[in-house]
Amino acid sequence: MSATRTLLLEIGTEEMPARFVAGACEQLKDKVEKWLAANRIAYGEVVGYETPRRFTVMVTDVSEAQADINEELRGPAKKIAVDENGEWTKAALGFARGKGLSPEDLYMQEAGGVEYVFARKHQAGGATADLLPQLQDVIAGLSFPKNMRWGAYDLKFVRPIRWMIALFGGDIIPMELTGIKTGRQTEGHRFLGKSVAIETPEQYVSALAEQFVLVDPEERKERILRQMKELEAEKGWVIPVDEDLLDEVIHLVEYPTVLSGSFEEEYLHIPRQVLVTSMREHQRYFPVENASGELQPHFVTVRNGDARSIDVVAKGNEKVLRARLSDARFFYEEDQKMKIDDALARLENVVFHEELGTIGDKIRRIQDGAAQIAAKAGLSASETDKLARAAAISKFDLVSQMVYEFPELQGIMGERYARLAGEDETVAQAIFEHYLPRFAGDILPQTNEGAVLSMADKLDTIVGCFAIGIVPTGSQDPYALRRQASGIVQILLDKKLAVSLSDLFAVALDILASKSLLKRDRAEIERDLHDFFALRLKNMLQEQGVRYDVIDAILTADASRVTETLARAAALMADVEKEAFKGIVESFNRVNNLAQKAAGSEVDTGLFETDAERNLWNSFQSIEEKTAPMLTDGQFANVLATMAELKPAIDAFFDQVMVMVDNEAVKQNRLALLATIATFVFGFADFSKIVFA
């Protein structure tokens, strides 16, 4: 076994946006691991460290030499490798030359009953230290959500590079990017620390800690949470920790110290969401509650530094927050003077999309769509009336000053302002709920009115975009159509609404067509929509642990009724591992294979010539009748079990009946019988997709 050393790479930059930091480090880790593997260099643990000014990879037990290559190579067959005189032909010599070998390295060996030219190739591994400078290309090849160029350099990077460390053990790996050469010098905390030389990778973490830089984000997180707990115990507070905010703060600081501040109680009259959003979005502050969950006139924040002069820092933060809250109070008070009808009139001049009209146009489409979906979903007259009002005013808060300042409060302020304006409680709630779910794991609408309005709004956006040619591809989804489609699926499941995706698409397409907004062929749009939503269902089924072949079987058959689709998948998963199920599937597939040859599906019982035909037809009719109420009630496990009762009649049919006979009428009748059964059975699932070991 060759000797090993630790590899250290640190890329020092100007401050990166917090949301880029972890991703930059993870990408460097991944690329370094792949580079080591591709170059046959053995290694141990790969650890990443990151702060706003650096991202680092440390790899332990990196072998000092590549692994040797010992491989047996097969060349052309003997008949073309050796001439009549027993000499190597051009084909054999070309094979040797292409592999860097001489003719003396070639030999004959049998493989699969045929003799081939073979050769053994040995290539000694090179020194790792000679290869490591290639990591310069790995670093230069990193990609980021947003890039910068600086000076006269062509390299695009997340932020300008200011220093680089590249060590293999105690040796510097020579590399250079944008005029920055690798060395062993790194930078401590911008204000509290100083530059420090890293002699060996093992010193890296402790040396920077002495310079007030905690390079491990988990260590910074633990420090923040520990100090928050101490503050809670000291003050008798409860500090609710928003994980997304905490993650952002961790990547904004290198040496975190928690501090608190206060603001005037009069600001507590502002809605809680406004206060919390002002603190979180503008200042990265954590709110403070009492034991009852009531917001208190205090906040908690994290300083990038130590505790020196912490009281001065707190006062500065209080001053900044006071200005923010004063603005928020002004916006809130001014918004309450706004009349809903006036706000709606202003929406006529706010563009939703240049090809789909204004927000006012969108509201009218939502009103129409919501009314049609409500009728299909069976909402009561009272619910339909409230839904109509909620749809009409659903977007009025978009022109409020509060939502202009904090777009994430859309719907939240709409609900509050509607309530203050005297709107019905359910109407106000539906205004908030029609934005749900806003993200993965978010709550779903509780009211039927909110659920239908949410679907109508999302459907208008999705189908409208598809209609004008905006279809998500790869990672590109600027209108968040995937998230909105998932939201529709979740709502259909949660509310168990008996509305198919096909019906929903038809509603939206009819409305868009009436406005002359379909810029593509309607049938093509529908196909794209079904494929798009099928992928959302596929993701959902995968998350539930459904086998890939079961997913294919279910989605190929029918994915229009969401609740039924998931229930059919669950029923199939319950049976697919059973030993007897393989035989049932084989019988179903045998029916389907011949059914493909049928010219039609009209069955004439007068053309039956055997008892096996009559028995299969009678069994099918009986089972079709028995399963009808089961399908209505969603008893899909019972449907599957009942369909399995067809197996004996199917097997007897194939044992006793010749389908492809000379009599064309009899042949087509037998094929029609099989086609009728296949349509019924494969409407549940495409059993040909099921894979058995």
N, C-alpha and C positions, 0 to 999 in steps of 0.2 A: 504493500500500500504506500502510495506517495505521501510526502509531507503535505501539510495543509496550512493555510493562513486565513485570516479574516479580511474580507473585502469591504471597504467603506467608500460610498459615493455620497457627497453632499453638494446640492446645487443651491447656492445662495442667491437670492433675488431681492429686488425691491418688494415692498409689501404686496402680497397677492390678495385678491378678493377671497373672503372666508370660504365661499362656496366652491372654490377651485382647489383649495389646499389639499384636502384628503384625496381627491381624485388624481391630482398630480403625483402624489406619493404612491398611490396604488398602481398607477400606470407604470411608473418607473420600476417598481418591484416586479410587476408582471413581465416587463420587457427584459429586465436583467435576468430573471429566472429562465425565460425562453432562450436568451442568448447563451447562457451557461449550458443549458441542455443541448442546444443545437451544436455547440462546440465541444461536446463530450467532456465537459469539465464537471467533476463531481462536487457537490456542495452540501452544506447542512441546512441550518435554519436561516430563513430570510425575514428580516425585521425592517419595518418602515417607521420613520420618525418624521414629523412635520410640524412646522410653526408657520406663521404668516410670512416669514422671511427665508424659509428654506424647506426643502424636502430631501429626505435622506434614505438610503438603503444600506443596511449592513448585512453581510452574508458570512456566516461562520463556516469553518471547515472547508474552505475552497481548496481543491487539489492544486498542487503546484504544476501539474502536468495533465494534458489531455489523456483520455483513455486511448490505448492502442486500438487500431482497427485490424481485426482478423476475420476475413470473410471469404467464403467460397463463391466464386462467380461462374455462372453458366453462360456459355456462348452458343454458337450455331450447332445444328445437328451434324453428326459425322459425315453424312452424305454430301454436305456442301462444304465441310471444313477440311476434308482430306481428298486429294486428287487420286487418280488411278495409280500413281507411283508412290502413294503413301506420304506425300509431302503436304505441308499445310497450304491451304488455298489462301487467296486474298481475303476471303471472309474471315478465316481464323486469324490471320495476321492482323487484320484490321481490328478484330475484337481485342487482341493482345495490346495493340498500340493504343487503342482507346482507353484501356484500363491502366496504362502506364506500365505494362508488363512486357517481357521478352518472350519469344517463341519457346524458349526452354522452360518457361513456367506453365505451359499448357499440357493437359493430359486428357484422356478420354475416360468417361464414366457414364454408366447407364442410369437413366431416370425415366420411370414410367414405361419401361420396355424399349426405350430408344436411347442410342448412344449420343452423347453431346460432348463438346469441348468444355472443359472446366479449367479453372485456375484458382489458386489460393493467393490472396493478396494480404500482405502484412504492411501496416503503416504505423510507425511509431508516433505516439502523441507528442505534440510540441509543448514547449514551456508555456504555462498559463500567462506568465508575466509578459511574454512577447505578444500575446493575443489581446490582453486587456485594453490597450489603447483603442481597440475597435469600439469600445463602449462610447466613445465620442459620438459615433453615428447613432447609437441608441438614444443618447440624450438629445441630440439634434432632431431626432425623429419623433419626439413626443408631440402630442397634439392636445389642444385645449379648447374649451368652448369659445373663448375669445383670445386672440393673439395680439402681440405688439411687435413692431419693428423699431429699432432705435439706431441712431447714428447712420453710418453708411452700410450697415450689415444687412445681409439678406435673410438671416435666420428670423423666423417668426416664433415667438415664445410667449409664455403667459405674462411675464414681466421681464425687464432687463436683468441679465445675469450680472452679479457683482463679485462673486467669488465661487470657486469650486475646490472641493477636496476630493482627491481620488487616491486612496491608499490600498496597497496590497501588503498586509502586514505593516511593517514600518517603512516600506518603499513607496515613493510617489509614482503613480501611473501617469506618464506624460500625455496630456491632452490639451487642446485649446479651442475655445469657442468665443466668438465675438471679441477677440483680443484678450480674453481672460484665460490664463494658464492655470492648470491644476497645481495645487500645493498642499500644505498641511495647515494653513492659516484659516480660521473661521471667526465669525463675528459673534460677540456676546450680545446681551440686551442693549438696545439702541441708546438708552440713557444710564442704565445702572452697571453695565458690563463693559468689557473691552475685548480687543482681539486676543485670541489664544491659539497657540500652536498645538495641533493634535499629533503626538508622536506615533501612537498606534491606535487602531480602531477601538480597542477595548477601553481607551481613555475618553472616548468621544462624549458619552452621556454625562459622566461626572464632571468633565472639564467644562462643559457648557452650563451645567447646573451651578458651578461656582461663579459663572458670569451671568446668573439670573436668567437662564434660558432652560426651561423644562421641555426637552424635545419630544417626549412621549405624550401624545394628546390624552391618553388615559390617565396619566399622572396629573395633568392639568385639571381634568374632569374631577378626579377624586379630591383634589385640593379645593376646588370650588364648592363641591357638594359638602365636604367636611366643614368648611367655613360657614356655609349657609346653615347647616345643622347647629353649629355653635351660636350663630346669630339668632336662630329660632328659639333656642333654649334661653339665651340671655334676655331677649325682648318679649318672649311669650307670643311670638308670631307664628304664622304658617306661611311658608313661601312656596306657592305652587310652581313647579319647575316645568316649563314648556321644553320638551326634548329638542325640538328643532332650534329653538332660541339658544339652548345650552350648547348644542353642537356648533352653532355659529359663533358664540362667544369664545368657545374653546379655541377656535381657529382665528380669533382676532387678537389673542394675547399670547405672550411667551412666558410671562411670570405672573399668574393671576392672584389678585388679592381682592376679596369681597368687601364691599362697603355698603352702607345704607344712607338714605336721605329721606326727607319728608316734604310734604306739600300741604297747602291749606285745605282744611276739611270742606270748605265751600265747593271745591271741585268734585267732591263725591256726588254732587247732584247731577253731574253729567253721567249719561248711561255707562255702565260698567265696560261694555265692549269698546266704547270710545276711549275711555281712560287706559284700558289695557293695551289697545292698539297704538295709542300715542306713545306709551312707554316702550312697547316692544319694537315697533317698526322704526320709529325715529331715533330712539336712544338706546335700544338693546337693554332695557331695564326689565327686571322681574317684579311683578306686583306683590303686594303683601296682603294677607287675609288674617282675620281672627279665627278662633276655633270653630265658629259657626259658618265660616266661608264668606263672611262679609268683607268687602274691600276696605282697606285701611289707608289713611293718608301718608303712606310710606312707600318706598321702593328700594330695591336691592340691585346693585350693579357690580361689575367686575372691572377692576383697574389693571392695566398692563404695567405692573410694577409692585413695589413693596408697600409697607404700611406707613412710610414716612409722610408726614403732612397730610394724612388721610382725611382729616377734618376739613382742610382747605379744598381738597378734591371733591368732597361731599357737597360743600356749599356751592361749588361751581356747577355740579350736576343739578342741584336743586334749582339754581337760577335758570339753567337751560330748560329744564322740564316745566318750570312755572310758565315760561313763554309759550311752550308747546300747548300746555293745558289751557292757557288763556285763549289761544287761537281756537282750540277745539270747542271751548265754551261759546265763543263768538259764532262759530259755524253752526253749532247746535241750536242756538237761540235764533239765528237768522233763518235757518231751515224751517223752523216751526211757523214762520210767517208765510211760507210758500203754500199756495193752494194746489191741490192735486191736479185740477184741470189745467192750470197754468203750466205746471211741470210737463204734463202730457203734450201740450201744444208745443213746448220747446223741443220735445223729442222728435217732432216732425222735421227738424233741421239737423238732427244728429245722425250721421251716416253709420249704418251697421256694416254694410259692404257695398262698394260702388256698383256691383252687379245685382245686389239683392235689396237695395233700397235703404231707407232710413230705419231707425228704431221704431218709429211710428208704423211703418209698413210691416215690420216684424211682429209688432204687437197685434195687428189685425190678423196676420196669419196664425199667430198663436191662439187668438180667440176662436177662430174658425176650427183649427185643429183640436183644441181642447174640447169644444162642444161635440165634435164627432167622436173623439175617443171616449168621452163621458158616456155617450149613448151606447157605444160598443161594450164598455165596461160595466154598464148597468147602474150608474149612479142615480140616486133619487132626484126628484124634482128640486128639492131644497138644496141638495149638494150641487146640482147643475147651475142653479141660480147664483150661489156663492162663488162657484168656479168662474162663471162668466164675469162677475165683478172683479175677482182677483186677476183674471187674465187681462182685463181692460186696463188695470192700473199697475200691473206687475213690475213695470220698469220705471215708474215715475221718480224713484229716488236717485236714478242715474244722473240727474241734473242738480242734485243737492250739493251744497258746498262740502258736506262731510264726506260723501262718496267720492267727490272729485279729489279731495285730499287723501282719502284712504279707500281706494277701490275695493279692497277686500271686505269692506263693510256693506257692499251692495246686498240688498235683501234684508240684512240685519237692521239697517236704518229704515228701509222701506216698511218693514213690519212695525217698527216703533212709530214712525211718522203717520202711518195709516191708522194705528190705534189712537194716536193723539188727535187725528182728524175725525174721529168718531166712526170709523169703518167697523164692520162686523168683525168679531174676534177671529173667526175662522178665515175670513178674507185676509186679515192682517197676517195670520200665521202662514197662509198659503203663499203670500208674497215672499216670505223668508224661505219657505220650503221648496220653492220652485228652482232654487239654485242647488239644491241637494241632490246627490252627494257631491261635495266640492273637491274631494280628494279621496284617495284609497283609504278605506277604514272610516270614512265620515259617516255621520248619522244619516238616516233616510227619512223622507217625509212621513209624518204620522197621520195626517189627514188624507182622505181620498182626493179632496180638492187639490191639495199641494202635490200629491203624487201624479195626478193627471196633468196638472199645469207644468210640472217639471218635465214630464215626458214630451209634452207638446212643444215646449221651448227647445229642448235638446234635439228633438226630431227635426224641427224647422232648421236648426243650425246645420245638423249633419246632412240631411237630404238636400238642403239648399246648397251647401258646399259641393256635394257630389254632383248636383245638377249643373253647376257651372265649371266642373272639371277640377275642383280641389279635392283630391283623394290622397290621404296620408300614404307616404312611401318611406320605407326604411325607418329611420329615427325622426324624420321630419313630420311634425304634426302641429303646426303653428296655431291652429284653432282648437286644440285639445279635443279632437273628435273621438279619439279612442276612449278618453276618460268619460266623455258624455255618453258614448254608446254603452260602456260598462255601467254607467248610472241607470240608463233605461232598463238594462237587463236586471240589475239589482232590484229596481222598483217593481218590475213585473213579478219577480220571484217573491219579494217581500209581501206585496199586496195580493199575490195569487190572482192577478187580473186575467180574465179569460179573453185576452186580446192577443192575436198573433202578430208577429213581426211583419208579416205580409200585409195585414190590415193596416198597421201603423204606417208602413211605407206608402201604401195606396192613398191614405189620408193626406200625407204631406205632399206626395207627387201630384195629386189632383189639385190641391190648393196652388202649388207652384205653377202647374200647367195653366190654371185659370188666369194667372198673372203673367203668362208668357215668359216664365223664368227658367224653363227647361232648355238648356243650351246643348244637351246631348240626347242621344236616343234613349227613350224611356226604358225600354227593355234592358238596355246596357246598364243604365243607372241601377235598376232593380237587382240585376245580377251582382253588381259591385257591392250594393248594400247588404245583400244576403251573405256574400263572402266576408264582408267586413264584420258583420255581427257574429258570423260563425266562428271567427277567430277569437272574439271576446268570450263566446261560450266555451271554446276549446281551452282557453286560458283558465277559465273558471273550473272546468272539469279536471284539468291537470292539477290545480291547487287542491282539489278534493281527493286526489290520489287515484283517479280513474285511469285504467290502462289505455295506452295510446291506440291500440286496435279497437277497443270498445268505443273510444271517442270517435274514431273514424267511422265505425259502424253506425253509431247513433246520428252523427251529423250528416252523413251521406244520405240517410233515410229521410230525415225531416228535422230541421232546426228552427222552425217558424214559431212553434209554441214553446216558450222558454221553460215554463214550469214543467211541462210534460217532458221536454228534452232531458232535463236533469233527473227526473223521476225514472225515465226509461233507462238512462245510464246506470242508475243505482240498482235497478232490477236486473239488468244484464250483468253487472259486476257481481251480484249475489250468486249467479248461476254459472258464470264462465269457468270457474275453477272446479266445478263438479264433474266427476268422471263421465257420467251419462250424457252430459251436455254436448260433448264432442260428436256423438252419434246423431243427436238431434240436429245440430248445425249441418252435418254432412248431408242429412236427408233434405233439409231446407235448400241447401246449395244445389243439390242434384235437381230439385224442382226448378230452381231459378235458371240453371244453365240451359235446360231445354226450353224454358219459357221464352228465352230470347229469340227463338226461332218462330214464335207464334205470329200469325198475321193479324190476329184480333183476339178479343177476350169474350166473345159471345159463345156460351156453352149451350149446345142442343142435346138434352138428355136422351132424345130419341135416337141419337147416333151412338149411344153407348152399346158396346158389344159384350162386355165382360162384367162380372160381379165386382172385380177390383176397381173398375172405373166408377161404378155406381156407389160403392162403399166410400171411395175417396171423396166423391162429390157430396154425399150425404154427411160424412164426417166434417167436411169443410163447412157446410151450411150450418150444422149444429154448433160448431165451435165459433163461427162468425156471430151467430145469434147470442151465444153465451158470453162472448167477450164484449159485446156492444155496451152493456151497462157498466162493465168493469172499466172500459176506456173512458166513459163519461165521468166515473167516480175517481179516476186516476189510480186504479188498482193495477199498476203495471206488472208487479210481480205475479199476480194472479193471471193476467193476460198472457204472460210468457209461459207460465205453467200450463195453461189451457191450450195454447198453440202447440206445445210439445206433444199433446195428445194426438196430433196429426201424424206423428212419426210411423206408427204401425200401418196405417192406411197408405201412407206414401211408399213405405218399403214394399208392401204387398203389391201396390200398383206397378212398381218397377220390376218386381220379380215375375209378374204374371202378364204384363201388357207390353207389347211392342208399339212404341209410339210412332216411329217413322215407317208406317206401312205404305203400300202402294195406293190404297184408296185415299185420295186427296182429302175428301170431306171428313173421313174418320180421323186422319192424321191431324188436320187443322183443328178438329174438335178436341182431340186429346191435348194438343198444344195450348189451346184456349183454356182448357181446364187447369193446366199447370200454370199458365200465365195469370189466371184469376187468383189462384192460391199464392203465387209469388208476390203479386201486388199487395195482397193482404199481409203476408208474413213479413215481407221486406219493407212494408210501411212502418213496422216497429223498429227494425234495424237492418242494415245491410250485412247480413251474416257472413258474406264472402270476405269481409274485412277481418273477421276474427281469426287470430293466429293461435294454433295449438302446438305445444312442444312435441 
